[in-house]
Amino acid sequence: MHSIVVFCGSSEGNDPDILSSAYGLGQSLAEQKITLVYGAAKIGVMGKVAQGALDNGGKVIGIIPDFLKIKEVCHTGLSELIVTENMHERKLKMHELSDGIITLPGGYGTLEELFEMITWAQLGLHQKPIGILNTNGFYDDLLKMIRKMVDLGFLKGEHYNMLLVDKSVDGLLKQMEEYQPLSLPKWIKKDEL
């Protein structure tokens, strides 16, 4: 992989391990010469992952809609800053510039970004690996809910398994390198090929 988009919160939360893990992810991406694509903020979990990459000589591309430049306190030391007109254009650009997706802890916006990317993968619109860095079990309850979707017949097991989950940066990056995408998107059957 040449580039990974990271979705995460613009808040710091209250678990210092999450911030440390975010910084470590940025550092690992820089060390592996993987470009970080993210939401361009210098604050919160976003700021930590970017700083981890920048402090270790990594390339960091920030993408932010114009109306959030002030609110999310845009990072001024990035390798490249791309300003979009709106949130939709921001996500399209993030998707366009990345070979893989990683989600760290965050709020509604982070979940929305994760679920849009996993839905696109389910529909066959891309075959990029999608990972969750599950620091201190942050996403355990969400993963239980997704498992319930499988158990109750709303989601296929293979679509659940599209989400790569690990509590360590190295473990998650290894899974992403080894990822084999589904051969068929959700709405295509073998007899239709």
Z-matrix of the N, CA and C atoms (Angstrom, degrees):
N
C 1 1.451
C 2 1.520 1 109.73
N 3 1.316 2 114.51 1 140.10
C 4 1.462 3 120.08 2 178.88
C 5 1.519 4 112.41 3 -99.50
N 6 1.344 5 116.49 4 -26.32
C 7 1.461 6 119.32 5 -178.10
C 8 1.527 7 110.02 6 -151.40
N 9 1.323 8 115.06 7 145.75
C 10 1.465 9 121.65 8 178.35
C 11 1.516 10 108.42 9 -131.75
N 12 1.333 11 115.94 10 132.45
C 13 1.456 12 119.90 11 172.54
C 14 1.528 13 107.71 12 -90.00
N 15 1.320 14 115.23 13 135.38
C 16 1.461 15 121.22 14 178.87
C 17 1.524 16 108.61 15 -115.48
N 18 1.334 17 114.93 16 123.18
C 19 1.457 18 121.86 17 174.80
C 20 1.520 19 108.01 18 -100.80
N 21 1.325 20 116.62 19 131.54
C 22 1.461 21 120.20 20 -178.88
C 23 1.521 22 109.56 21 -167.48
N 24 1.321 23 115.29 22 175.57
C 25 1.449 24 121.00 23 -174.27
C 26 1.518 25 114.72 24 -77.69
N 27 1.324 26 114.99 25 151.05
C 28 1.462 27 120.45 26 171.76
C 29 1.531 28 110.02 27 -89.98
N 30 1.328 29 116.97 28 -0.66
C 31 1.465 30 122.66 29 172.07
C 32 1.518 31 108.76 30 -100.54
N 33 1.331 32 115.91 31 158.14
C 34 1.469 33 120.08 32 178.91
C 35 1.517 34 112.77 33 -86.05
N 36 1.337 35 117.94 34 -20.29
C 37 1.457 36 119.39 35 -174.01
C 38 1.520 37 109.69 36 68.44
N 39 1.337 38 116.49 37 -162.47
C 40 1.462 39 119.19 38 -178.83
C 41 1.522 40 113.92 39 -129.35
N 42 1.336 41 117.13 40 18.95
C 43 1.459 42 121.80 41 176.72
C 44 1.529 43 108.46 42 -113.32
N 45 1.342 44 117.65 43 106.69
C 46 1.466 45 119.83 44 -177.81
C 47 1.525 46 113.61 45 -61.62
N 48 1.334 47 117.91 46 -23.62
C 49 1.467 48 120.37 47 178.22
C 50 1.527 49 111.17 48 -64.88
N 51 1.329 50 116.84 49 -32.32
C 52 1.464 51 120.75 50 179.07
C 53 1.528 52 109.89 51 -65.81
N 54 1.324 53 116.74 52 -42.73
C 55 1.464 54 120.50 53 178.66
C 56 1.525 55 111.03 54 -66.09
N 57 1.317 56 116.07 55 -41.18
C 58 1.466 57 120.75 56 178.74
C 59 1.531 58 110.86 57 -63.92
N 60 1.324 59 116.14 58 -41.68
C 61 1.461 60 121.42 59 179.03
C 62 1.529 61 110.99 60 -65.28
N 63 1.334 62 116.47 61 -39.66
C 64 1.470 63 120.80 62 178.28
C 65 1.524 64 110.12 63 -63.09
N 66 1.327 65 116.73 64 -45.96
C 67 1.464 66 120.54 65 177.78
C 68 1.532 67 110.02 66 -60.01
N 69 1.337 68 115.81 67 -43.42
C 70 1.467 69 120.78 68 179.31
C 71 1.514 70 113.04 69 -61.91
N 72 1.334 71 116.74 70 -36.69
C 73 1.466 72 120.12 71 176.45
C 74 1.517 73 109.91 72 -63.80
N 75 1.331 74 117.26 73 -47.46
C 76 1.461 75 120.30 74 177.97
C 77 1.516 76 111.55 75 -57.76
N 78 1.330 77 116.30 76 -42.83
C 79 1.462 78 121.38 77 178.82
C 80 1.527 79 110.94 78 -61.90
N 81 1.333 80 117.06 79 -45.56
C 82 1.470 81 120.80 80 -179.71
C 83 1.520 82 111.77 81 -63.60
N 84 1.329 83 116.57 82 -40.89
C 85 1.470 84 119.08 83 178.31
C 86 1.526 85 109.98 84 -61.53
N 87 1.336 86 116.77 85 -44.02
C 88 1.472 87 120.29 86 179.41
C 89 1.518 88 110.70 87 -61.62
N 90 1.328 89 116.90 88 -45.46
C 91 1.465 90 121.05 89 -178.50
C 92 1.521 91 112.22 90 -63.28
N 93 1.333 92 116.67 91 -30.71
C 94 1.468 93 120.93 92 179.72
C 95 1.531 94 112.45 93 -93.53
N 96 1.342 95 116.21 94 8.30
C 97 1.469 96 121.98 95 178.92
C 98 1.517 97 112.61 96 59.43
N 99 1.345 98 115.52 97 35.53
C 100 1.461 99 121.93 98 176.06
C 101 1.521 100 107.53 99 -101.67
N 102 1.327 101 116.60 100 124.06
C 103 1.457 102 121.55 101 179.21
C 104 1.522 103 110.09 102 -68.58
N 105 1.325 104 116.27 103 133.83
C 106 1.453 105 122.53 104 174.18
C 107 1.521 106 109.18 105 -90.81
N 108 1.330 107 115.69 106 125.95
C 109 1.459 108 122.63 107 172.33
C 110 1.522 109 105.38 108 -112.95
N 111 1.333 110 117.31 109 129.58
C 112 1.471 111 118.80 110 -177.04
C 113 1.519 112 109.70 111 -157.12
N 114 1.338 113 116.80 112 -173.88
C 115 1.447 114 122.50 113 -171.51
C 116 1.505 115 118.53 114 -80.74
N 117 1.334 116 119.17 115 7.14
C 118 1.472 117 125.25 116 168.10
C 119 1.529 118 116.52 117 79.71
N 120 1.327 119 118.83 118 1.27
C 121 1.468 120 119.20 119 -178.98
C 122 1.527 121 111.40 120 -81.16
N 123 1.342 122 115.37 121 151.32
C 124 1.466 123 119.60 122 175.01
C 125 1.524 124 111.25 123 -99.87
N 126 1.330 125 116.61 124 1.85
C 127 1.455 126 121.38 125 -178.92
C 128 1.522 127 111.17 126 -111.48
N 129 1.329 128 116.30 127 166.81
C 130 1.454 129 122.51 128 174.04
C 131 1.520 130 113.87 129 67.17
N 132 1.326 131 114.52 130 -159.89
C 133 1.460 132 121.17 131 178.40
C 134 1.525 133 109.16 132 -61.89
N 135 1.333 134 116.57 133 -37.09
C 136 1.473 135 121.18 134 177.36
C 137 1.527 136 110.91 135 -55.69
N 138 1.308 137 116.13 136 -47.74
C 139 1.457 138 120.38 137 -178.58
C 140 1.512 139 112.67 138 -62.75
N 141 1.333 140 116.73 139 -36.68
C 142 1.478 141 120.67 140 -179.09
C 143 1.529 142 111.52 141 -67.68
N 144 1.327 143 117.29 142 -44.26
C 145 1.464 144 119.06 143 -179.24
C 146 1.528 145 110.15 144 -65.30
N 147 1.330 146 116.40 145 -39.64
C 148 1.468 147 119.69 146 178.39
C 149 1.520 148 110.80 147 -65.30
N 150 1.323 149 117.01 148 -43.63
C 151 1.459 150 120.04 149 -178.40
C 152 1.523 151 111.42 150 -65.46
N 153 1.339 152 115.94 151 -37.07
C 154 1.464 153 119.83 152 176.69
C 155 1.516 154 111.80 153 -59.15
N 156 1.330 155 116.46 154 -39.60
C 157 1.468 156 120.66 155 178.26
C 158 1.525 157 110.86 156 -72.64
N 159 1.326 158 116.90 157 -47.66
C 160 1.473 159 120.89 158 -176.57
C 161 1.528 160 112.07 159 -64.03
N 162 1.332 161 117.16 160 -40.99
C 163 1.471 162 120.92 161 -179.85
C 164 1.517 163 112.67 162 -63.70
N 165 1.341 164 116.07 163 -18.52
C 166 1.460 165 120.67 164 -177.60
C 167 1.519 166 112.45 165 -114.69
N 168 1.328 167 116.04 166 24.50
C 169 1.465 168 121.38 167 173.28
C 170 1.512 169 115.15 168 77.36
N 171 1.325 170 118.28 169 17.93
C 172 1.462 171 121.22 170 -178.08
C 173 1.513 172 113.27 171 -82.26
N 174 1.309 173 114.24 172 161.30
C 175 1.467 174 121.08 173 174.91
C 176 1.522 175 107.94 174 -92.11
N 177 1.333 176 116.49 175 130.15
C 178 1.458 177 121.70 176 -176.99
C 179 1.529 178 109.47 177 -130.12
N 180 1.338 179 115.40 178 122.42
C 181 1.460 180 121.94 179 176.96
C 182 1.525 181 107.95 180 -109.70
N 183 1.317 182 116.13 181 119.99
C 184 1.454 183 121.54 182 177.06
C 185 1.511 184 110.23 183 -101.64
N 186 1.336 185 115.78 184 138.11
C 187 1.462 186 121.11 185 179.82
C 188 1.528 187 107.77 186 -128.11
N 189 1.318 188 116.03 187 122.84
C 190 1.458 189 119.66 188 -175.04
C 191 1.530 190 110.16 189 -144.48
N 192 1.347 191 116.62 190 139.52
C 193 1.464 192 117.97 191 174.30
C 194 1.525 193 109.80 192 -72.94
N 195 1.282 194 116.16 193 149.17
C 196 1.463 195 122.01 194 -175.43
C 197 1.531 196 112.61 195 -52.54
N 198 1.333 197 117.39 196 -41.17
C 199 1.462 198 119.64 197 -174.97
C 200 1.533 199 113.26 198 -70.06
N 201 1.341 200 118.02 199 -14.89
C 202 1.468 201 120.77 200 179.40
C 203 1.530 202 113.31 201 -98.64
N 204 1.328 203 117.30 202 -3.70
C 205 1.470 204 119.72 203 -175.60
C 206 1.521 205 112.34 204 -55.36
N 207 1.307 206 118.24 205 -39.89
C 208 1.459 207 121.57 206 179.58
C 209 1.520 208 110.25 207 -82.42
N 210 1.325 209 117.24 208 -48.40
C 211 1.459 210 122.34 209 -174.60
C 212 1.527 211 112.05 210 -58.85
N 213 1.323 212 117.96 211 -43.77
C 214 1.459 213 120.53 212 -177.56
C 215 1.522 214 112.09 213 -93.00
N 216 1.296 215 117.99 214 10.12
C 217 1.460 216 123.51 215 176.68
C 218 1.532 217 109.84 216 47.70
N 219 1.297 218 114.71 217 81.13
C 220 1.458 219 123.67 218 -174.85
C 221 1.532 220 111.92 219 -58.78
N 222 1.311 221 115.55 220 134.37
C 223 1.470 222 122.38 221 178.00
C 224 1.526 223 108.66 222 -71.79
N 225 1.323 224 116.97 223 128.45
C 226 1.469 225 120.31 224 -176.67
C 227 1.527 226 113.33 225 -97.42
N 228 1.325 227 117.70 226 -2.64
C 229 1.460 228 119.57 227 -177.44
C 230 1.512 229 114.83 228 -107.81
N 231 1.326 230 117.38 229 24.83
C 232 1.468 231 121.05 230 -176.47
C 233 1.526 232 111.89 231 -79.22
N 234 1.320 233 115.14 232 160.11
C 235 1.464 234 120.59 233 174.58
C 236 1.520 235 110.21 234 -65.34
N 237 1.340 236 115.27 235 -36.90
C 238 1.467 237 120.83 236 -179.35
C 239 1.521 238 108.38 237 -154.69
N 240 1.319 239 116.14 238 139.97
C 241 1.464 240 121.79 239 175.94
C 242 1.520 241 108.37 240 -123.04
N 243 1.328 242 115.63 241 127.50
C 244 1.460 243 121.87 242 178.30
C 245 1.521 244 107.19 243 -116.01
N 246 1.327 245 116.81 244 124.49
C 247 1.462 246 122.14 245 178.75
C 248 1.524 247 108.42 246 -105.12
N 249 1.331 248 115.55 247 126.92
C 250 1.465 249 121.25 248 -179.15
C 251 1.527 250 110.02 249 -108.81
N 252 1.325 251 114.98 250 169.43
C 253 1.469 252 119.68 251 179.95
C 254 1.522 253 112.32 252 -79.01
N 255 1.340 254 117.40 253 -30.89
C 256 1.464 255 119.82 254 -175.45
C 257 1.527 256 111.15 255 -154.54
N 258 1.323 257 116.26 256 177.70
C 259 1.465 258 122.10 257 -177.99
C 260 1.526 259 111.76 258 -65.53
N 261 1.319 260 116.83 259 -39.80
C 262 1.466 261 119.93 260 -178.60
C 263 1.528 262 110.52 261 -62.28
N 264 1.306 263 116.24 262 -45.30
C 265 1.468 264 120.54 263 178.79
C 266 1.531 265 110.27 264 -63.88
N 267 1.327 266 116.78 265 -35.92
C 268 1.469 267 121.35 266 177.63
C 269 1.526 268 110.57 267 -59.64
N 270 1.344 269 116.88 268 -49.40
C 271 1.467 270 120.30 269 -178.50
C 272 1.525 271 111.80 270 -65.37
N 273 1.327 272 116.62 271 -39.44
C 274 1.467 273 119.10 272 177.51
C 275 1.528 274 111.18 273 -61.10
N 276 1.327 275 116.68 274 -42.02
C 277 1.462 276 120.88 275 179.80
C 278 1.525 277 110.33 276 -66.87
N 279 1.332 278 117.41 277 -41.35
C 280 1.468 279 120.73 278 177.27
C 281 1.526 280 110.53 279 -59.84
N 282 1.318 281 115.42 280 -45.03
C 283 1.464 282 120.57 281 179.11
C 284 1.533 283 110.63 282 -62.70
N 285 1.310 284 115.90 283 -44.93
C 286 1.470 285 122.02 284 -178.21
C 287 1.532 286 111.82 285 -60.37
N 288 1.324 287 117.46 286 -37.34
C 289 1.464 288 121.56 287 -174.55
C 290 1.529 289 114.45 288 -90.29
N 291 1.332 290 118.33 289 1.06
C 292 1.465 291 119.94 290 -174.04
C 293 1.523 292 113.13 291 -117.89
N 294 1.333 293 113.69 292 152.62
C 295 1.465 294 121.71 293 174.17
C 296 1.520 295 111.68 294 -102.63
N 297 1.316 296 116.84 295 -10.97
C 298 1.460 297 122.16 296 -179.02
C 299 1.519 298 109.37 297 -160.19
N 300 1.332 299 115.26 298 166.94
C 301 1.466 300 121.98 299 -174.99
C 302 1.521 301 108.92 300 -130.84
N 303 1.321 302 116.54 301 132.82
C 304 1.464 303 121.62 302 173.57
C 305 1.520 304 108.37 303 -127.25
N 306 1.325 305 115.30 304 136.40
C 307 1.456 306 121.26 305 176.95
C 308 1.521 307 109.58 306 -113.81
N 309 1.323 308 115.51 307 127.85
C 310 1.462 309 123.87 308 173.97
C 311 1.528 310 107.29 309 -105.89
N 312 1.312 311 118.49 310 175.34
C 313 1.460 312 119.84 311 177.25
C 314 1.523 313 113.07 312 -58.25
N 315 1.311 314 114.62 313 147.15
C 316 1.457 315 122.49 314 178.81
C 317 1.512 316 109.37 315 -176.48
N 318 1.316 317 116.84 316 -165.12
C 319 1.461 318 122.16 317 -177.63
C 320 1.514 319 112.15 318 -108.87
N 321 1.336 320 115.10 319 -146.34
C 322 1.467 321 120.75 320 -176.85
C 323 1.529 322 112.84 321 -56.32
N 324 1.330 323 116.73 322 -44.49
C 325 1.460 324 119.54 323 -177.93
C 326 1.513 325 112.38 324 -61.44
N 327 1.328 326 115.94 325 -39.76
C 328 1.467 327 120.81 326 179.00
C 329 1.523 328 110.47 327 -64.07
N 330 1.328 329 116.35 328 -44.86
C 331 1.468 330 119.70 329 179.13
C 332 1.522 331 111.11 330 -64.17
N 333 1.324 332 116.44 331 -40.60
C 334 1.467 333 120.28 332 179.57
C 335 1.532 334 110.31 333 -60.86
N 336 1.315 335 116.49 334 -42.47
C 337 1.470 336 120.24 335 179.91
C 338 1.525 337 110.81 336 -65.68
N 339 1.326 338 116.85 337 -44.81
C 340 1.465 339 121.02 338 177.87
C 341 1.525 340 110.97 339 -58.56
N 342 1.332 341 116.48 340 -49.72
C 343 1.463 342 119.19 341 -175.38
C 344 1.523 343 112.85 342 -69.94
N 345 1.317 344 117.62 343 -30.22
C 346 1.463 345 118.02 344 175.21
C 347 1.528 346 109.79 345 -66.00
N 348 1.321 347 117.39 346 -43.80
C 349 1.471 348 120.14 347 -178.80
C 350 1.527 349 112.10 348 -67.17
N 351 1.344 350 117.50 349 -39.27
C 352 1.467 351 119.44 350 -179.60
C 353 1.529 352 110.00 351 -71.63
N 354 1.328 353 117.25 352 -32.57
C 355 1.474 354 120.29 353 175.88
C 356 1.526 355 110.35 354 -66.42
N 357 1.331 356 116.32 355 -43.89
C 358 1.465 357 119.31 356 177.27
C 359 1.528 358 111.07 357 -59.26
N 360 1.330 359 116.65 358 -40.17
C 361 1.466 360 120.30 359 178.41
C 362 1.524 361 110.50 360 -66.07
N 363 1.325 362 117.03 361 -43.09
C 364 1.462 363 121.97 362 179.37
C 365 1.525 364 110.78 363 -58.94
N 366 1.323 365 116.19 364 -36.67
C 367 1.463 366 121.00 365 -179.13
C 368 1.531 367 112.95 366 -84.34
N 369 1.336 368 116.40 367 -1.40
C 370 1.459 369 120.02 368 178.04
C 371 1.513 370 114.47 369 82.76
N 372 1.328 371 118.07 370 16.05
C 373 1.462 372 120.69 371 -179.76
C 374 1.531 373 112.14 372 -79.23
N 375 1.323 374 116.95 373 -18.15
C 376 1.467 375 121.59 374 171.58
C 377 1.525 376 108.67 375 -155.77
N 378 1.322 377 115.96 376 164.86
C 379 1.466 378 121.40 377 179.97
C 380 1.529 379 111.23 378 -126.24
N 381 1.305 380 116.43 379 30.10
C 382 1.465 381 121.12 380 -178.54
C 383 1.525 382 110.21 381 -78.96
N 384 1.338 383 116.81 382 146.41
C 385 1.466 384 118.86 383 174.87
C 386 1.530 385 110.36 384 -69.02
N 387 1.333 386 115.02 385 142.10
C 388 1.458 387 121.56 386 -179.42
C 389 1.525 388 107.94 387 -124.07
N 390 1.324 389 115.45 388 117.24
C 391 1.450 390 120.23 389 -176.03
C 392 1.510 391 113.29 390 -117.09
N 393 1.329 392 114.55 391 152.54
C 394 1.459 393 122.65 392 172.76
C 395 1.521 394 107.30 393 -119.64
N 396 1.328 395 116.58 394 122.30
C 397 1.465 396 121.05 395 173.07
C 398 1.524 397 106.14 396 -88.80
N 399 1.321 398 115.86 397 103.58
C 400 1.465 399 123.04 398 -168.89
C 401 1.536 400 111.49 399 -93.68
N 402 1.310 401 116.08 400 64.17
C 403 1.456 402 122.10 401 -178.35
C 404 1.522 403 110.97 402 -62.55
N 405 1.322 404 115.84 403 127.21
C 406 1.472 405 122.61 404 178.94
C 407 1.532 406 113.16 405 51.20
N 408 1.331 407 116.33 406 31.75
C 409 1.461 408 120.36 407 176.73
C 410 1.512 409 114.49 408 69.51
N 411 1.332 410 117.12 409 22.07
C 412 1.464 411 120.90 410 -177.56
C 413 1.530 412 112.24 411 -51.17
N 414 1.326 413 117.06 412 -40.19
C 415 1.462 414 120.78 413 -175.45
C 416 1.532 415 113.96 414 -98.64
N 417 1.334 416 118.47 415 10.63
C 418 1.469 417 120.38 416 -177.87
C 419 1.524 418 112.85 417 -55.88
N 420 1.331 419 117.12 418 -47.29
C 421 1.469 420 119.74 419 -177.26
C 422 1.527 421 111.80 420 -67.44
N 423 1.327 422 117.09 421 -37.08
C 424 1.462 423 120.19 422 176.99
C 425 1.527 424 110.05 423 -63.60
N 426 1.313 425 116.92 424 -42.47
C 427 1.460 426 120.65 425 179.65
C 428 1.524 427 111.15 426 -64.94
N 429 1.336 428 117.20 427 -34.71
C 430 1.473 429 120.70 428 175.02
C 431 1.528 430 110.04 429 -64.11
N 432 1.317 431 116.48 430 -40.87
C 433 1.464 432 120.46 431 178.81
C 434 1.529 433 110.67 432 -64.21
N 435 1.308 434 116.96 433 -42.44
C 436 1.472 435 120.04 434 178.51
C 437 1.524 436 110.01 435 -65.05
N 438 1.343 437 116.65 436 -38.53
C 439 1.475 438 120.87 437 176.89
C 440 1.531 439 110.16 438 -61.62
N 441 1.354 440 116.06 439 -37.18
C 442 1.467 441 120.45 440 177.91
C 443 1.527 442 110.64 441 -63.94
N 444 1.334 443 116.92 442 -35.14
C 445 1.464 444 120.85 443 176.22
C 446 1.529 445 110.38 444 -60.27
N 447 1.326 446 115.95 445 -38.60
C 448 1.468 447 120.48 446 177.15
C 449 1.528 448 109.47 447 -67.81
N 450 1.329 449 115.98 448 -49.49
C 451 1.471 450 120.65 449 -177.26
C 452 1.523 451 112.46 450 -58.28
N 453 1.334 452 117.13 451 -33.52
C 454 1.461 453 120.94 452 -177.71
C 455 1.533 454 112.86 453 -95.82
N 456 1.323 455 116.74 454 8.34
C 457 1.460 456 120.47 455 172.76
C 458 1.516 457 116.47 456 81.91
N 459 1.341 458 117.41 457 17.18
C 460 1.462 459 120.09 458 178.26
C 461 1.523 460 112.94 459 -95.13
N 462 1.311 461 116.65 460 -10.17
C 463 1.459 462 121.83 461 -177.49
C 464 1.517 463 108.43 462 -147.85
N 465 1.306 464 117.10 463 137.64
C 466 1.460 465 121.00 464 177.98
C 467 1.524 466 110.22 465 -78.34
N 468 1.306 467 115.42 466 148.62
C 469 1.460 468 120.97 467 179.77
C 470 1.512 469 112.84 468 -56.94
N 471 1.325 470 117.21 469 -38.17
C 472 1.471 471 119.27 470 -179.26
C 473 1.526 472 111.53 471 -66.94
N 474 1.328 473 116.64 472 -27.64
C 475 1.465 474 119.07 473 177.18
C 476 1.519 475 110.93 474 -77.22
N 477 1.319 476 117.09 475 -32.82
C 478 1.467 477 120.65 476 172.36
C 479 1.537 478 109.50 477 -61.70
N 480 1.318 479 115.17 478 -42.79
C 481 1.470 480 120.62 479 -176.79
C 482 1.527 481 113.71 480 -72.20
N 483 1.329 482 117.19 481 -7.79
C 484 1.461 483 119.84 482 175.18
C 485 1.530 484 111.21 483 -67.84
N 486 1.323 485 116.56 484 -24.73
C 487 1.465 486 120.81 485 177.96
C 488 1.525 487 109.20 486 -81.14
N 489 1.304 488 116.32 487 118.78
C 490 1.464 489 121.49 488 177.55
C 491 1.517 490 107.60 489 -93.30
N 492 1.320 491 116.89 490 128.81
C 493 1.467 492 120.79 491 -174.16
C 494 1.520 493 109.52 492 -129.36
N 495 1.324 494 115.63 493 134.50
C 496 1.465 495 120.53 494 174.41
C 497 1.516 496 108.34 495 -154.70
N 498 1.321 497 115.64 496 153.20
C 499 1.468 498 119.70 497 177.78
C 500 1.521 499 111.47 498 -90.47
N 501 1.328 500 117.03 499 -10.43
C 502 1.468 501 120.27 500 179.68
C 503 1.520 502 110.93 501 -115.07
N 504 1.319 503 115.55 502 146.63
C 505 1.467 504 121.69 503 178.52
C 506 1.522 505 110.08 504 -60.58
N 507 1.327 506 117.01 505 -49.83
C 508 1.466 507 120.45 506 -177.41
C 509 1.522 508 112.03 507 -61.36
N 510 1.342 509 116.22 508 -42.12
C 511 1.460 510 120.33 509 179.36
C 512 1.521 511 111.92 510 -63.01
N 513 1.324 512 116.22 511 -41.55
C 514 1.466 513 120.11 512 -179.19
C 515 1.525 514 110.85 513 -68.55
N 516 1.325 515 117.71 514 -44.60
C 517 1.466 516 120.17 515 179.79
C 518 1.527 517 111.18 516 -62.90
N 519 1.337 518 117.31 517 -35.81
C 520 1.470 519 120.99 518 177.54
C 521 1.536 520 109.94 519 -64.88
N 522 1.343 521 116.87 520 -45.18
C 523 1.471 522 119.80 521 177.26
C 524 1.518 523 111.39 522 -59.21
N 525 1.320 524 116.04 523 -40.08
C 526 1.462 525 119.80 524 -178.36
C 527 1.524 526 111.29 525 -67.37
N 528 1.312 527 117.03 526 -38.31
C 529 1.469 528 120.72 527 177.45
C 530 1.526 529 111.18 528 -63.45
N 531 1.336 530 116.68 529 -35.45
C 532 1.465 531 121.95 530 -175.75
C 533 1.524 532 113.62 531 -91.83
N 534 1.319 533 117.54 532 0.41
C 535 1.468 534 122.08 533 -174.03
C 536 1.523 535 112.40 534 -60.78
N 537 1.334 536 115.17 535 132.79
C 538 1.463 537 122.32 536 173.98
C 539 1.532 538 107.64 537 -115.11
N 540 1.335 539 118.30 538 111.96
C 541 1.464 540 119.98 539 -177.38
C 542 1.524 541 112.50 540 -67.33
N 543 1.324 542 115.17 541 159.33
C 544 1.459 543 120.69 542 174.63
C 545 1.518 544 109.15 543 -61.34
N 546 1.319 545 115.93 544 145.17
C 547 1.462 546 119.04 545 -178.62
C 548 1.525 547 112.69 546 -79.17
N 549 1.329 548 116.86 547 -22.76
C 550 1.463 549 119.84 548 -177.82
C 551 1.521 550 110.87 549 -129.46
N 552 1.317 551 118.19 550 135.75
C 553 1.465 552 119.87 551 173.64
C 554 1.526 553 111.43 552 -70.33
N 555 1.308 554 115.99 553 169.62
C 556 1.460 555 123.09 554 -173.12
C 557 1.528 556 114.46 555 -53.32
N 558 1.308 557 118.26 556 -45.08
C 559 1.465 558 119.54 557 -169.28
C 560 1.529 559 113.89 558 -97.06
N 561 1.326 560 118.12 559 9.77
C 562 1.460 561 120.55 560 179.42
C 563 1.530 562 108.75 561 -110.81
N 564 1.329 563 116.06 562 131.55
C 565 1.454 564 121.11 563 178.36
C 566 1.530 565 108.37 564 -105.17
N 567 1.332 566 115.46 565 153.35
C 568 1.474 567 120.21 566 -177.78
C 569 1.530 568 111.66 567 -55.93
N 570 1.336 569 118.22 568 -37.96
C 571 1.468 570 120.28 569 -177.91
C 572 1.534 571 112.69 570 -72.80
N 573 1.326 572 117.23 571 -7.56
C 574 1.466 573 120.45 572 177.91
C 575 1.529 574 111.49 573 -92.87
N 576 1.302 575 117.40 574 -6.08
C 577 1.474 576 120.84 575 -178.37
C 578 1.515 577 110.99 576 -81.19
